[in-house]
Each structure stands twice: as C-alpha cells, then as structure tokens.
Amino acid sequence: MASHQIQGRRIDLPVEIRDATACAAMYLVRADAARAVIAYSGLDVTEVLPGKALCTLMFADYRDSDLDSYHEFGVAFLVRPPDAGPPPRRSLRAGLTDLRTAGSGVFVHWLPVDQVFTMAAGREIWGFPKELADIDLRLSSPYKRCVVRRDGRLVLDILIRPGLPVPPRQVVPLHAYTQLDGVTRRTTWTMRPSGVRARPGGALIRLGNHPIAKELSELGLPKHALLTATIAHLRMSFGPAV
C-alpha cells in the first residue's frame, strides 16, 4: 500500500472521499481559446464538436474524507490522452461517451480549496493545482450557489438551478491529468454518486476581476451552460499519480 507523509500525518492510498455534495456546469467553449489556457500542460483538448471544447466548472463540499472536511472549486477541460493518435472526427455524443469510458481525460486547470491540509496533500500526492481561496457554498436549498474569492478579489459567483432526477450509472474509472512544477501527472479515480439531478442549461454566472475570471471571460463565459448537474451524495476513491 502506497503512503505519503503530509504535515506529519500518514496518508494511505487510495484516498477515500466517503461523503460529499458536488455540483457542476459544463460549457461548450472555443477550442482555440481552451488550448491557449492549458498550453503549459502539453495536452490537447478534445474537440467534442468541430472547433468546440468542453469546460467544466465544479464545486464541492467534502464532509467526510481522508483529507478532512473542506470546500473546493475547480476549472477543468476534457482532453485527449497524451498517447492518443490523430484526433478523429467528433460528435458531442462521442466526446461525452469517451469521458464515461475513460477514453478521454479531464485536465484540472485550477483547484482552489479552503483548508491548508488538503492543499498540501493534493499538491504533494497528485500534483493537483490546489491553492487557498475563500469558497462560500450555499447548498441547503434546491438552488446551489458558490462564491469564490482569491486574494480578496471576486473570481466568480455561480448559481445552479435544480434539475430532474437521473438514474445512477455504472461506476467507471476516470483519468484526471494535472501539471505542477513542470511535471504532468495522471491519476485514476472512481466516482459513486447518488441523488443525481441534471438538466440542460441551469447555471447563472457573475465573473469578478481576478485573473482566472479573465481567463473564463476569454473562453466566452458567462454564456448558456450545456448541462448542469448536482450530486447529493458522492463517494470517490483516488489512486496514485503516474
């Protein structure tokens, strides 16, 4: 069993998230703009439609985990595996199917959290680009809201409207790619969601004046979301990074 010493604590792999609530909004964005944002990673976005990439904004309340309890926000892009051949002709359905079957991966571009321990663990174990931020989550009503501030500046304020219940899907492994200190890593993880709701559209965004907000603006946000989803109860398992 692999293990890591983080701030004097032993963390064994796989790391387990036993209870969390998560929300996500997916957007079709210009592929050239997305490529510019993640150029430092050496990875290429998946074009789910010609000239279009998939960007996901997510936020989560981790209530019970091996890394303690904390809030998290993320900006991620659907990407092609580094060893993939020439890009095929795409359709939106094919791109999303690839994600469910681990044929594509998710590149985590920005991942602020509100607790020091999970920041240190995320960076040292997997190379996740975690940094401290003020993350205000309001999840008690059907309307889920997240306000993120970094260095005293507003990044964004996002509201996700309730969707319709979705039957649970088969659990499959997914690949999360990260790049930190010049090293690109891949982490395999699994999700076991319950209480899932989804709908087309369903997100409202207000951007602030932080540099990340500027990046999102250059991608074309705020705009109509392709899809939003909420997960009332989420369990996850993270293996080692390669």
N, C-alpha and C positions, 0 to 999 in steps of 0.2 A: 504494500500500500504506500503510495507516494504521500509525502507530507512536507509542509513548509512551516518555518518558524516566523511568525508575523508579530512583531511587538511583544515578544516573549511568550506568545501562545502558539501551540502546535495546531495546525490546520491540516486535517487529513483529506485526501481526495478519494472519491468525488465529493465536492462540496454540495450540501443539500439545502434547498430552499423548501421548507415544509409548509409554509402558508404565506401567500401574498395576494394582493389585488393589483391587477395591471390593466392599463388602457393604452390603446394605440390608434393612430391615424395615419393612413397610407396615402401618399400623393404621387401622381404622375408628374415628373419634372423633366426638364430638358436634359438629355443625356450629356451634351457637351458641357453644360454647367455643372452637372454632378461629377463628371470626370475631372474638371478643374478643382473642385472641392477636395477630392480624395486622391489627387495626383501623387501626393507624397507617399502613398501606400504601395505604389507599384501594381495595384489591382485595377481591373476594369469593371465598370458597371455592366449589369445585364440589361440589354435593351428589351424590355417586355413588349414594347411596340417600337416601330422604326423611329429612332430619334428620341425615345422616351425611356427614362429610368424610373425606378421605384424608390422613393424616400419614405422612411417611417419615423414618426415621432412617437415616443412611448414614455409613459411614466408609471411608476410602481411604488407600492407601499409594502416593503418586506417586513412582515410582522414576526416571523419565526424562521431563523436561518442559522447556519453555522457561522455566519459573519455578523450576527446580532441583528437588531431591527434598524431599518434605515429607509429613507426615501431616495428615489433615483429617477433621473430623466435621461432620455437617450435620443440621439440622432443617428440613424443607420441607413445603409443603402444595400439593395440587392446587388451582388457582384458575382462575376464568373470566377470559378476556381482558377488558381494560378497555372495549373497544368492543363487547362481546357484548350481545345483546338480552336480553329477559326469560328467566330460567332455564327450560329445558324440564323435563318430567318425566324423571327419571333412572332408570337402572339401573346396577348395578355394572359390567356388561359395557360399557355405553355410555361410562361415565366413563373406564375404562381404555383403550378404543378411541380416545377423544378424545386422550388423552395420547400414544399411539403415532402419531397422525396430526397432531399439533401443533394440534388443535382446542382443547386446554386448555394451560395452562402450569403451571410449578412455581414457587411463590414461596419463595425461600430466606430463611428467618427468622433462622437463626443458623448461622454457619460458622466455627468456630474452627480454627486451624491452629497448627503448632508452629514455624514459621520466619518471620522478620521480612520477608524479601524478598517472599514470596508474599502475605503480609498486605498490604503496601503496594501491590503490583501489583493484587491483587484489588479493593481499595477504590478505587484511583485509576482503573483502566481500566473496570471494570464496575459499581462500586458494591456489590460483594459485602460483606456484613456480617462480614468477617473480623476476628478478634481472636486474640491469642495465648493458648494454653492448653497444658496438659500432656496429650498424647494418646499413650497406651500401646497399641500394636497388637500382637496376637499372632496371626499369620496362617500360621504354618508347619504347623499341623495342620489336619485337616478341620473342627475346631471353631474358628470365628473369633471373636476377642474384642477389645473396645475398652473402655478405661477412660479417661474424660475428667475432668480436674480443672482448675478455673479459680480463680485467687486462693487456692490451697491448699485449696479445698473440692471435694468429690466432686460431679460433676454426674450421671454415671451410669456403670454397668458393664453392658455388653451382650454377650451371647454368642449367636452364630448357629450353629445346628446344620447339618450338611451336608444338601443336597438331592439331587435327581436331575438328570442332565444334561438340558439344554434345547437344542433345535436353534437355531442362530443365526437372528435375524430381520433383515429388510431394514432398512438404516440409514435413519433419517428425521431431519429437523431437529426439535429441541425448543426451547421457549421457556423461559428462566429469567428470572423477574421478581425485582427487588431494590428495596430502598428504603433510601437512606442520605442523611443530611443533608437530609431533606425532598424528595428527588428520587427518583421511581420510574423504573426503567430496565428495558428488555427486552433480553436477549442471546440470540441464536440460536446453538445449539451442536449438534454431532453426536457420536454415540457409535458405536464399532466394537468390540463386545465379543466375546470368545471364551472358551471354557471356562466357560460359564454353567451354574450349578446353581440350582434353585429348589424350593420346597416350601410347602405350606400351613403356617401356624404356624412353629415352629422358632426362636423367639427367647426368651431369658430376660433380664430387665432388673432391675437394682437401682438405685434412684434415691438420690441423695445429698441434701445440704441447700443446694445452690446455687439461686438464683432460677430458673434455667432448669429445674432439676429440679422446682420447684414448679409451673411452667407445664405441664410434662409430666404431673404428677400431676393438675392441674385438667382436663386433656384425658381423663383416665381411665386413664393408664398407671401401673403396669405392667398389661398385660392380654394376652390371646391375640393374637398377630400374625395379620393376614390372610394375609400372604405374606412369605417371606424369599427372598433371592437372593444369590448370590456370583458374582463375575466374576474369573476367574483372571488374564486379560489384557485390559486395556481401553485403547483409544486414543480420544482425544477432540480436538475442534477447536472453539475459541471465537472467534466473530467479534466485531465491535464492539458496544458497548451503544448503544441508542437511547433 
